[in-house]
Amino acid sequence: MARILVIDDEPDVRLATVMSLQRGGHSTTEADSGVTAMRLLQQAGPFDLIVCDVMMPGMTGHEVCQLVRLNQATKDIPFIFLSAKRDVEERAEGIGLGADDYLGKPFALEELLIRVNSALAKHQAVVLGKATPDPLQQITLAQCIDLVVRHKLSGRLTTLIKAAQEGGGPISGAIFFEGGHAVHAKLEDRLGESAVREILASPLLMYSFEAYEVTDQITMAMDITRLIKKHG
């Protein structure tokens, strides 16, 4: 039995999907939007697989997939798209974002279950240590920040940048968001705006974004969203 997160803004489609998966022996958790899904991934995880609609108001399924693949805690979860669009370009775009499969609407519930079980089996068969796609090839830092700001997400954007001096080791930094607003940043001994400026201007080695519900008070709060938008 697998724990599956079902994301769809249409109640009827979501119910049919959930019923099919439950008949197949899986447990399900429902989300009616991408933002709700981000919260559930943090609070109700871990999940073994995600089934997600593409066309949703607010945060689209493609954006959900991008954020899932950027988070180190969720990046390896099998991901299946559901969409009313069946053209090759749409399917290719979904797979290119890191999805494992793509099922066009309307779909047979039996086919959904077969595809879900197949994705789970493939995931179980993956050899430990197998290379995963580089998130930098799927979404740029500017696109990631735009997603966070546009959908008013809270979370931590962690970066690893190349040292300015030759032979120096990589430098880690972080930008913290509350409701889409960047409220704090750090990069070694730099804090706030100066840290953001250097992060945005430096060559990235890698980055990840972890969405979460705000529970801690960040003592050194400053609104630097305009600065990020300017550099994005």
Steps between C-alpha positions, in 0.01 A plus 500: 500500500629845407420845638391712205436875483221586252495863381205621292272804523201309355320319786343234273828409332681501833238270655513255208881495516501441873240221479698322229822516698333386821343203321852412391608484864666839530438774757438852373522861611317770302599853405277738302782735400874516452551717807307251716715222355819681602368524856404132509839392368656673798246410768354164395787334314682297403303389194589213269350655183326815378211514251447858385271687261678737260244777445415649839427861600784668684792260513497263202597134508821582314597746773420242769728250324781753476484578871481131591812426294688792658439385858764253617241324720250442214705503179491121450125447550339345187276762334210437258320778313129500415387737225214565259764583238625196312737654242859384474644842590310513829610149592862577409496815713369308801758225468770762446414656835578174675167314493510120481179459299217693337136393474247688287147577617254336485679185606398150602540451872653159435768662283578752773555220749724311256713810438524577871609146586749505212655828620524365854666180378754692290580724794559200726732352239720809475851425617610707798729779395360533150551852364196727500433793265675824589229744615697784338421344163126499571432839657720805546550678830306798366208273404509337844488837676217611271299191601556569869407869473204450265340226709589661834687196627690473826822305511878493475698540179840340556786576262854377446718745311853492365760672715628833372865405556674233295523172687245598762225258598132552418301742715149427626233764538128525560207734438194462726149580373175570681188524285704569189709772666870452558548589867853388576813380322847384595824417322794431732537826698269700272139549604188645343522707184876464453467121517221502239701719264799265512288185463328642191827618347710188568534188281271230643615144553161380617189614686183357654174635642313355797146634550365506855246658728640793697544394862808690614543873539794621293662766712675693226208559265526723195289523188735449203249366248544802275874439486447135403246592230742758360784246470267217389 
